[in-house]
Amino acid sequence: MMKEFLQLDRNLKLRMLTMFLVAILNSSVLPNMTIYYSHYFGTLVTGGLLIAVSVASFLAGLYGGHLADVYGRKPVMIGGGLLIAVGYAVAAAMNSPWIHDPQVTFIGFLVAGVGSSGANPAEQAMIIDASTPANRQYVYSLSYWIVNISVMIGSALGGWFFRDYLFELLTGMIVVSIVNLGIVSLGMREIEHATAAVSNSLRSLVHAYREVMTDQRYLLFLIGWVFACIISSQPDYYLAVHLGADFHPTTIMGLHLYGQRMLSMVTITNTVMIVVLMGVFTRISRGWRLARTYTLGVTLSALGFASAFVGDRFWPLILSAVILTLGEMFVVPSSQTLRADMMNPARIGVYSGAMMAVNPLASVIAGLLVSVSGLLDNWGMAAVMILCGLASIGLVGRSAGMPATY
């Protein structure tokens, strides 16, 4: 594994480092901001603020993808990095010992979110530019492993420091964002890539995304990936509801577990397995057809969540967590590699930008499923997971078998 890492392009090695830093940055602060906003603005206003951030981030991702094709990956990444640093600086200043302003704090985080989302398609495009079909699955497996480690670290930092040391935490985040910006500016190089983008105008942007939406193969993949994301998003949606309502409290090794803690146990099981076993699964699946790996992964994920929805005891739920995590370790690298292979080399930025629509759409559908779960009960929701898995496998499998049309 180390030998393969050392053979990677310099941009990929540095991208792994920046990915590690950014994931720590995001996971230490962002999950706790909902609590922060709720405290100062109330739940109704907080919901509106979160929607505003989601919409702004989505639009920034679309435009950032187009700009990555017009100006190149590195300038867009630098621009996004500057916005992140400025946003965190504003947020830190507004939570300092001298000033406290939650309204301006929101603006700071909005600026940082726009910068992060705007740079994301360029970051994804740079990975594709710097990798090869032979090493791309390894690159995505490695990046996924790194993100999980950094999320563990970032979550611990946020949980420990957010409430009582927010200013100090945000100051540390400024330092991290500046270091990240320096790595991109001084260490990375722009890789020559084919591009069909000639203008940064709104008309050119609309034309570029219209081309993506007429690529039937990629469109089928996106729709199939929406169904997979509905499955993977369940810890934040129905699984949390189910465990809160139906889990039978128990004591394991002196630790009293109830619904919320059981959800944490599922998350911990998932993260630890990925950190420990991701390399093994990368070697196991190497040489497999990507569509086969994806099918196996989605099948296990759907079965894992379906069984979790009908489970209400500790050990069956841990087994479900193991199954869904096994699926996740197959799904993520194979899906990212399939996606990269389907992109028009001249439109990688906007193809990456189009992916920005998937998670918001999956989140909306997952939320609607929570709303109708009272009519479906646990077994009905388990059946929905199986149907989502079948739909994802069918659509992605069909797209993988189609010839390129660009």
URLIN-V398273 format. One record per backbone hydrogen bond with DSSP energy under -0.5 kcal/mol. NH is the residue of the N-H (numbers start at 0). CO is the residue of the C=O. E is the energy in kcal/mol with one decimal. If there is no record, write none. Layout:
# URLIN-V398273
nh,co,e
NH,CO,E
NH,CO,E
This chain:
# URLIN-V398273
nh,co,e
4,0,-2.1
5,1,-2.5
6,2,-1.1
7,4,-1.6
11,8,-0.6
12,8,-1.8
13,9,-2.5
14,10,-2.3
15,11,-2.0
16,12,-1.3
17,13,-2.7
18,14,-2.6
19,15,-1.9
20,16,-2.1
21,17,-2.9
22,18,-2.4
23,19,-1.7
24,20,-2.4
25,21,-2.9
26,22,-2.6
27,23,-1.6
28,24,-0.8
28,25,-0.5
29,25,-1.7
30,25,-0.6
31,28,-1.3
32,28,-0.6
32,29,-1.4
33,29,-0.5
35,31,-1.8
36,32,-3.1
37,33,-2.4
38,34,-2.0
39,35,-1.6
40,36,-3.4
41,36,-0.7
41,37,-1.3
45,41,-2.1
46,42,-2.3
47,43,-1.5
48,44,-2.5
49,45,-2.6
50,46,-1.9
51,47,-2.3
52,48,-2.3
53,49,-2.2
54,50,-2.7
55,51,-2.7
56,52,-2.6
57,53,-2.2
58,54,-2.4
59,55,-2.4
60,56,-2.2
61,57,-2.0
62,58,-2.4
63,59,-2.9
64,60,-2.1
65,61,-1.5
66,62,-2.6
67,63,-2.0
68,64,-0.9
68,65,-0.8
69,65,-1.6
70,66,-3.1
71,66,-0.6
71,67,-0.6
75,71,-0.9
76,72,-2.2
77,73,-2.5
78,74,-2.5
79,75,-2.6
80,76,-2.3
81,77,-2.3
82,78,-1.9
83,79,-2.2
84,80,-2.3
85,81,-2.6
86,82,-2.9
87,83,-2.5
88,84,-2.1
89,85,-2.4
90,86,-2.3
91,87,-2.6
92,88,-2.4
93,89,-2.0
94,91,-1.3
95,92,-1.0
95,98,-0.7
100,93,-2.1
104,100,-1.9
105,101,-2.1
106,102,-1.5
107,103,-2.4
108,104,-2.3
109,105,-2.4
110,106,-2.5
111,107,-2.2
112,108,-2.5
113,109,-2.4
114,110,-2.3
115,111,-2.5
116,112,-2.6
117,113,-2.6
118,114,-1.7
119,115,-1.2
120,116,-0.7
122,118,-2.3
123,119,-2.5
124,120,-2.6
125,121,-2.3
126,122,-1.6
127,123,-1.7
128,124,-2.7
129,125,-2.3
130,126,-1.3
134,131,-0.6
135,131,-1.7
138,134,-2.3
139,135,-2.4
140,136,-2.2
141,137,-2.7
142,138,-2.5
143,139,-2.0
144,140,-2.0
145,141,-2.5
146,142,-2.4
147,143,-1.8
148,144,-1.8
149,145,-2.5
150,146,-2.5
151,147,-1.8
152,148,-1.9
153,149,-3.3
154,150,-2.9
155,151,-1.7
156,152,-2.3
157,153,-2.7
158,154,-2.7
159,155,-1.9
160,156,-2.7
161,157,-2.2
164,160,-2.8
168,164,-2.5
169,165,-2.9
170,166,-2.3
171,167,-2.2
172,168,-1.9
173,169,-1.9
174,170,-1.9
175,171,-2.3
176,172,-2.6
177,173,-2.3
178,174,-2.5
179,175,-2.5
180,176,-2.2
181,177,-2.4
182,178,-2.2
183,179,-2.0
184,180,-2.7
185,181,-2.8
186,181,-0.5
186,182,-1.8
187,182,-1.0
187,183,-0.7
195,345,-2.0
204,200,-2.2
205,201,-2.7
206,202,-2.3
207,203,-2.3
208,204,-2.3
209,205,-1.9
210,206,-1.8
211,207,-1.6
212,208,-2.2
213,209,-1.0
214,211,-1.5
215,213,-1.3
218,214,-2.6
219,215,-2.4
220,216,-1.7
221,217,-2.5
222,218,-2.3
223,219,-2.5
224,220,-2.5
225,221,-1.8
226,222,-1.5
227,223,-1.5
228,224,-2.4
229,225,-2.0
230,226,-1.4
231,227,-2.3
232,228,-1.8
233,230,-1.5
234,231,-0.5
235,232,-1.7
236,233,-1.5
238,233,-1.5
239,233,-0.8
240,236,-1.7
241,237,-3.3
242,238,-2.6
243,239,-2.0
244,240,-1.7
245,241,-3.2
246,242,-1.3
247,311,-2.6
248,246,-0.7
249,256,-1.9
251,254,-2.5
252,250,-0.5
254,251,-2.2
255,253,-0.6
256,249,-3.7
261,257,-2.6
262,258,-2.0
263,259,-1.7
264,260,-2.1
265,261,-2.1
266,262,-2.1
267,263,-2.9
268,264,-2.5
269,265,-2.3
270,266,-2.6
271,267,-2.8
272,268,-2.1
273,269,-1.9
274,270,-2.5
275,271,-2.4
276,272,-3.0
277,273,-1.8
280,276,-2.2
281,277,-2.1
282,278,-1.8
283,279,-2.3
284,280,-2.2
285,281,-0.8
287,284,-2.1
292,288,-2.3
293,289,-2.7
294,290,-2.3
295,291,-2.3
296,292,-2.4
297,293,-2.8
298,294,-2.2
299,295,-2.3
300,296,-2.5
301,297,-2.9
302,298,-2.4
303,299,-2.6
304,300,-2.4
305,301,-2.5
306,302,-2.5
307,303,-1.7
308,304,-2.0
309,305,-0.9
310,306,-0.5
310,307,-0.6
316,312,-1.7
317,313,-2.1
318,314,-2.4
319,315,-2.0
320,316,-2.2
321,317,-2.1
322,318,-2.3
323,319,-2.7
324,320,-1.8
325,321,-2.3
326,322,-2.0
327,323,-2.1
328,324,-2.2
329,325,-1.0
329,326,-0.7
330,326,-2.6
331,327,-2.3
333,329,-1.1
334,330,-3.0
335,331,-2.2
336,332,-2.1
337,333,-2.6
338,334,-2.6
339,335,-2.1
340,336,-2.3
341,337,-1.3
342,338,-0.6
342,339,-1.0
346,343,-2.5
347,344,-0.5
350,346,-2.5
351,347,-2.3
352,348,-2.3
353,349,-2.4
354,350,-0.8
354,351,-0.5
355,352,-1.7
356,353,-1.6
357,354,-1.4
358,354,-0.7
359,355,-0.6
360,356,-1.7
361,357,-2.8
362,358,-2.5
363,359,-2.1
364,360,-2.2
365,361,-2.6
366,362,-2.3
367,363,-2.2
368,364,-2.3
369,365,-1.5
370,366,-1.6
371,367,-1.7
372,368,-0.7
372,369,-0.7
374,371,-1.5
375,371,-1.0
376,372,-2.5
379,375,-1.2
380,376,-2.3
381,377,-2.1
382,378,-2.1
383,379,-1.8
384,380,-1.9
385,381,-1.8
386,382,-2.4
387,383,-2.7
388,384,-2.3
389,385,-2.4
390,386,-2.6
391,387,-2.5
392,388,-2.6
393,389,-2.5
394,390,-2.5
395,391,-2.6
396,392,-2.3
397,393,-2.0
398,394,-2.4
399,395,-2.4
400,396,-1.0
401,398,-1.2
